[in-house]
Every structure is written in structure tokens, then in C-alpha cells.
Amino acid sequence: MKPHALVVDDDDGVRYMLAGVLEEEGVTVSQAQSGEQALARLDDPATPEIHLVVTDMRMPGMSGLELLAAVRQRPNPPKVVMITAHGNERLAVEATKAGAYDYFRKPFELEELVAVVRRALDTVRLEAENEQLRSKLELAKSMVFVSDAMTKLAVMVHRIGPRDVTVLIRGESGTGKERVAEAIVAASKRASKPFVRFNCAALTPELAEAELFGHARGAFTGAIRTRAGMFREAEGGTILLDEVGELDLATQAKLLRVLQEHEIRPVGEDHSVPIDVRVIAATHRDLARRVEEGGFREDLYYRLHVVELHVPPLRERPEDIAPLTRWFLDRFRLRFGVGSLREPPDLVARLSVMPWPGNVRELENAIESLVALSDGESLDTDALAPAPVEGRRAEPSAVAETSGLRDRVDAYERQLLLDALGTAAGNRTEAARALGIGRATLHDKLRKYGIGD
């Protein structure tokens, strides 16, 4: 994480000098001439997250203390370091009591300034690492992963879980969107309240509307009794609208009203019912494209798109294949009563070169099948579908557009390793021989790229 600081002072020279010191410490720096301008920067969605605010105590308009109070009211506020003049230590103590992280005096002693900045940045980095660890543990209760991509997702789940916002979860089928929704609910203030799940693709439009919003007795053929509906069942808690992109336009219009007005109107009723429900939506579709095609309401898309989380496919995080494989193996060994079943040495290598279009769900099914078909002592990896070799190349254009030379070389080398393992059916000795390297060198490179461990 590269920290980002905001320097606030009405003196151009002071801002310039402070920016130079911070940049020497590896910090990205933004500047503001006043407290009012600083708050505008903090509130601007285009501004990257600010981790540290360095502000003068005395400025025209909003004072440093007033700015400190306003910053402290924000969720996850940045650290605030105050600048005070000699003789105003009383104000500095007052600022510290009000929540300032630290202060230093001007005219500046460079050593004092650098020491204060380093302490603040060390605290910012430590808190970021702790947040990442806590968030990883939360998501790890329902998902198995070691990859950076999933760790970043875990951080986002940790942040938005307690904040009562609508969340849209995107991802291919089988990636674990429902598990992510469960983690959000577990981290939320509604964790002890109902969590209701509804598959928007499972019913006809008429039945979907009645199931979601409820209906009066006799509202339609077959409505022999009044039904509350899933939104009222979720009162005070959370509803997951899985495959929300499959809703018809009429039901989308009613869902939009729910999100706007926080009320529902059951089918056949002439009055609305207020509700308090957090909405999480999930889809494997590109809803923005569906909007362009006329299949999804633009206004509803933006209502659902307050926060969007993307669950990466398994092919983009192959380092998760090894821990997932071993977790599924343990699970199915227990289920089928074959606790002594051995794992073949080439199993993970074989699995790592497969494309997994069905993602984690497909991997789970493959492991279940292997264990179920085993002789109780060992797995037969020949029962796996053959790993595709020809045509399985990295996408150099995509890598070249977004990466430097080192990244492109690494991507190419990783693909060579995968191809060699695929050709050798996971046999590392044969793969090393084909590549013209020693087995120890191959092992080091596999570990470097997270293949097979």
C-alpha cells in the first residue's frame, strides 16, 4: 500500500516544503489551501483514499481544530498531524485530546518533522495490515483462498459489511458469490436478523413478484391464502437477490420502488407496507451491457450499484487451487469414510493446468467424483478430464497493455511451466527435462508462481 497524504496550509511555501518531505518518505501528496478546501478534497469521490492529513493549526476561515473535528466524524478517518507555532503547546495538547495523532512545531526542525511523519505512516501501515488480516479471517469462514485477488476482495467485504449500503456482487457461475454475500451479512449490524435468499431466475415473472412482495388472498389463480413475501420475511435483516439480471422489467420497476421508498405493495393490495431490509444483489451477467440492450432498467442498475464487488474466476487465481483441493479432499474423505485415502503427488499439478470454466463449484465436483470413485486407498488422477495443452496460451495483448516487461516475462514463463506440466501429465521430472532445467529449479519456479503448492 502506498500511503496518500493531504497537506493543508494557507502558506504556499510551507505546503511545498512539507510535500517534499512526505514524498521523500514514499508518500503520494495532495494539497489544500484551507480547511474548507481540504474537506472538499476528502468528500470528492475522485480523490484516492487519504491516509494522513497534515494541517496547520491557524488558518483563515476554518481552523485546524475545526478541520480535525470534521475529519474525525468521517468513517475510517485518516490520521491527523497538527502544525503549531512555538509557544502554542497548549493548543497542541488540546488537539491531541480531540483526536489528533501527533503534532510538530514551526519553524520546523527537520528531524522532528520526519520522526512524526514516520510514526504516523508506520501506524497507518500497521492498521492497514491488521484490517487486511481481520477481513481475510472473516471471508475465510466461508471461503478458502490465499491469492492476492481474494484477499483484496476480503478487505472490501470487511469494510462494507458494517455499512448499511446496497451491494452488487458480480462473478461467473461457481465463483462463490453467495459465500461473499454470507460474509457481508456476518460482518454487518444485521447479522442476528433474518437472511433471506431468492433466486430471481427460478420463477415466472408473476410468481417472482408474488414471492418477493407478497400477495393478498385471491389476488390470482391459486392464491388461496395471504402471503407476506420474502421482503417482509427479511424485515430488519438482509435479502439476497441472486441472478438479479433475470428479473423482468415489470418486477424491476417494483424493486426500484422498494429501494427508493423502502416500502412494498403486495399483489392485490391497495396500500403499501414500510420495510427495513438491506439488499444484496448478485449476477453473472454484465448489467451495464444489459442496460444498453434494454433488458435492465438504468435507474435500478444505479440503485443496486452503490458498491460493486467482483469475485474473480478461478483461472485468474490459480494459486487458490492447491488449498481448495486439499480442503475439498478432507471434506469428502470424511463424508465417504475414506480417511486414509492418499493424495497423488501429481494431483495439484494436474488440476492447476485445467481451465475450470465452472470455477470453484466445478473443482469441488471433480474432487467429489475422484474420492467417490477411489478404491479407498488412493485417487486415480486418470479419471480427470485431460488438461488442454494446445491453444492454452496466456493472452499477451492483455498482459502487454497493462504490465511492464518483467510482468510480461513472468507471465510467459508461467505459461511455459503450465504447458510443460500439462504435456507431462503433471510429472515434474519429465516437465523439467522438457524445459531443459533441473528438477530443483523447476520446483523453485513452481513455488514462485504458486503452481501446485
N, C-alpha and C positions, 0 to 999 in steps of 0.2 A: 504494500500500500504506500503510495506517495502522498504525504500529507499536504493539505491545502490550507493556507493561512490568509486571513483578511487583515490588512494593516489600516487602521483608522486614525487619521491625524489631519488637522487643517493646515499643517506646515508641509509644503511640498518636499523640502529638503529632508525633514525627519522621515517622511514616508519612503523616500528614495534610499536613505541610509539603512532603514530597517529592512526594506525589501532585499537589499544586497546581502545583509547578514543572514536572513532567512534562506535565501536562495543558495548561499554557500553551505547551508545545512541540508540541502536537498529538498527544499520546500517549494511548492508552487505558490505564488503570491498574487493576490488581488488587492486593490487599494480602494479606499473611500475617503472623501474629504470631510465627512461629517457623520454623526450618529444616524441621522435620517437616511443618508445615502447607504450606510452600512446595512441598515435593516432592509432597504430595498434590494440590495445585493443578496442578502440571506433569503429573502422571500421570492427571488426570481427563479422560476423553475429551470432556467437555462444555466444557472450557476452551479458548477460541480459542488459536491458536499464540502463544506468548510469545517475543518477540524480544530482550528485555532484562530482566535481573534486577539489582535494586539492593538489596544486603543489608548489614546491619550485620555487623561482624567478631565482636563479642562478644554472645552471646545465651544465655539459659538453654537447656539441652539441646544441640541441635546447633549448633555454632559456624558462623560464616560460612565458614571454611576448609573445614569438613566438607561444608557445603552446596555450595560451589564444586566440590569433588571429585565429589560425587554428580551435579551438573548436567553436568559435563564428560564423564561416562560415557555420556550420552544421545546418540542420533544427532541430528545437526544441533543441537547445544546452543545456547541463547541466549547473548548476550554477558553477562558478569557484571561489575558495577561494585561495588567494596567500599567500605564506610564504616569509617573508622578514627579513633580518637581521637588528638589531638596527643600526640606522644611515642612513638607506636607505628608509626613509619615502617618499622621492621624487619619487622613483620608484613605491612605493605602490600607491601613488596618481595617477601616470601615468597609472598604471594598472587599477585602478578604473574607470578612464576616458575611458579606452579602453574596458570596459565592465565587469571587474571583480566584483563579488558580494560583496566581502569584503576581508580583509587581517588580518593577525596577525604576530607578531614578534617572532623571536627566538634569544636567548634561550627562551623557552616557559614559559609563565605564565599560569598555568593550567586553572584558572578561565577565562582568556581572551579567550583561545582556545575553551573551552566548550561553552562560550557565543556566539562566532562567529559561531561555528558549529550548535548550536541550532537555531540561527536566520536563517541560510541558510536552514536547514531542515524544519523549520516552513514555510518558503516561498515556498519550493518545495511541501510540503503537501497542502498548500493553493492553489497553482496553479493547482495541480492535481485535487483537489475538484472542482475548477472553471471550468476546462476543462471538467470534467465529467458532471457538471451541464449544460454547454453550449451544449455539444454533446447530452445530453438527450433531451434538448429542441428542437434541430434540428430534431432528429429522431421522436420525439413526434408529429411533424407537420403532419406526415403521418402514425404513428403507436401509439397504446395505450399500455402502459406497466408500470409495477412497479418493475419487477423482476430484480435481480442482473445480470442474464444471458443476458437480453436485454439491460441493462444499459452498460455492458461491450461491447456489440456489438455497441451501440451508440457511445462510446468513439472511437472505431476503425473507424466508419463512419466519425466522426469528424476529425480524424487525416488524413485519406487518401483522403477525399473529395477534398481538395485543391491541392493534389499532383497528377500530371497527370500520374498515373500508371494504367495498366490494372488490373481489379478486377474480381475475380471469386466468385460468391455468390452461396453457396450450402445450400440446405434445402429441407425438404419434401414438397410435394404439399400442398398449402394452408397456408404456414407459413408466407408469406409476402415478398418473395424475390424481387418482383417488387417494393414494397414500400421502401425497403432498397436501391435499385438502384436509386429511385427518390430522396432519402435523400442525396445520394452521389453526384448526379448531382446538387442538390440545394446548396450543400456546396462547389462546385467546381468553378474554374475560368471560366468554360464554361456554367454557369447556364443560361445566357441570350441567348445562342446559341441553335440550334435545338437539340431536344432529340427524337431519332427515336427508335422504338421498333420493333423487328422482332421475331416471333415465329418460331424457326428452325424446329419444328415438323409439321407445318401446311401445307407444300407444298411438292410436289415431288422433288427429287434432282435437276432435270433440272430447274424447276421453281424457286426453292430456290436460285440457283446460279444466275439466271437472275434477280430475285428480289433484291438480295444483291448487285451484282456488275454491274447491268445494262446490256443492250444489244443493238445491232445495229438493224436497221430495216431489216427484212428478215433473221435474224440470225437463226430463227427456225420457224416452222409452227405456225402461229398465231401472230408472231412478226410484226404487221402491222405498227408500228412506233418505233422510237428510245426511249429508256427509260434510265434515268440517274442512277437508282438504289439507294438503301437505304443508302449505304455508302456515295454517293455524296450528297444525301439529308441531311445527318448529318454533312456535311462539317463545320468544326470549332467547332462542338459540340460533342455529345455523341451518341453511338448506343448501345442498349441493345440487346444481342443475347440470348433470352430466350430459355431454353431447348437446349443448345448448344450441349449436348451429343447426340442429334438425327441427327446431320448432317452426311451425307455420307462421305466416305473417300476422294472422289474426291473434294468435296466442302471444306473439311477440309484443303486439300493441298493449295487451293486458299486462304483460310482465313489465313493460316500460312504466305503466301507471303505478305498479307496485313499488318500483324503485324510486319514482318521483314523489308519490304521495304517501307512501308507507301505509297503504290500505289495499284491501282486496274486495271484489264484489263476486260472491258465489253465483254460479249459473242458476238462473231462475229467481234470484233475489233482486229487490229493487233498492237495496241500501248497501252501503259499503261497511267494511269492518276494519278498524285500525289494527295494524300488526307491528311487531318489533322483531324483525328477523334479519340476520346477516346473510347476504347472498354470496356464494362462491359458485362460479360457472367454470365448466371445463369443456374443451373441444379439441378434436384432432384436425379440425378444418381451419383454413385461413379466413377468419371472419371479415377482414378488411377486403379481401377479394370477393367474398360473398356479398358484401355491401355494394361493390362496384357492379356485380352481376344482378343486383336487385333481389337477391334471395334473403337478405338480412337487413333489418332497419338500421340506418346510420345512427339515429338518436339512441337506440338501445345499445348499439355497439359501444358508443362512448360512455354510456351509463355503466356497462359491465367492465369497461377497460380502464377503470380508475387505477388499478395496479395489475400489471400483466406479469405472470411468471411462465417461463419456458422450461419444460422438462426435456433435457437433451436425449436424443436416441442413443441406444447402446453402442452403435458404431462410432459415435463421437466421444465415447468414454470407455475405450476397451480395457483400461486398467481396472474397471469395476467388474470385469468378467470373472477374474480369479476369486475375489471374496464372495461374489454372488454364487458361483459354482459350489464353493465349499459350504456356504450357508444352506443351499438347497440340498446338497448331499446329506448333511447332518439331519435336515428335516425329514427327508424321505427314507433315510436309514432307520430312523425312529418309527416312522409311520408303517413301514413294511417289515419291521422286526429283523433287520439285517445289519445290526450294529458293527459287525466285524468286516463289513464289505470294504475292500481296499480300493483306493483311488489310483488308477493307472498313471504312471509318470508323464504320459503324453496327453492326458485329458485336457488340461487347461490350454496347452498349446494348440490342440485341435480345435477347441472351442473359440480361441482367440482369433482364428483366421476365418471364421464363418460370419456372414453378413448380418444375421439376426434381424430380418425385416419386421418380425413380431416383437422385437425388443426383449425386455426382461421377462414378459409373460411367455414368450417362445422359449427362452433359455430355461425357465422353470419347467415347462412341459417336457423339454428334451431331457433334463436331468431326471424328472419323474419317470419317464419312459425307460431310461437306461437302468435305473435302480429296480424298477418293476420287472424288467426283462433279465436281470442279472441272475447268476447261479447262486447268489448268496455269499460268494467269496470275493468275486472281482467283477468289474464292469467290462463290457465288451464295447470298446470305442468304435469298432467297425459298424455298430448299429447306428452310428451318427450318419447323417447325410454327408456326402463327400464335400469337403471345403472347396469352393470355387477358386481356381488359380488363374486361368487365363482371363484377361479383361479386368481383373481386380487391381486397378492401379489407383493411387491417390489422385486427387483432382488438382493437377499442378496449377491450372489457371486460378483456382480459388486460393490456393496457398500463395501463389506469386503475387496476387493483388493485395493480400493483407499481411504478408510476412517478409522479413528480411532474408538475406542469403543463408544465414545459419539455420533459420527455421525451415527453409525450403530443403536444405541439405538433410536436416534431421528427418523431415517428412519422407524424403526419397529413401533414406537409409532404412527407416522403419518399415516402409513398404517392401523393400528388398528382403528384410528379415521375415516378414509375414509370408511372402511368396515362397521363400525357401522352405519355411516350416510346412506350408501347405503342400508343396511338392513332395516333401519328405514324410508326409503324413504325421507330422509332429516329432519325428525322430531328430533330436538335436545334433547327434553325431553326423548324420547324413546331411543335415542342413549346413553345419559348419564346413563340411568337406566341399559341398557345392559352392559355398561362398568363398572358399579359399582362406578360411581363418581357423584358428584353434577353437576347441570347444569352450575353453575358459573365456576367450574373447567373445564368443557368441553369448555365453551366459551373462557377461558384463553388459553387453549391448541390450539383451532382452530385459535385464533389470533396469537399465537406463530408460527404456521406452515403456516400461510397465507391461511387458508381454509375458504371459504365462506364470506370473507370480502373484 
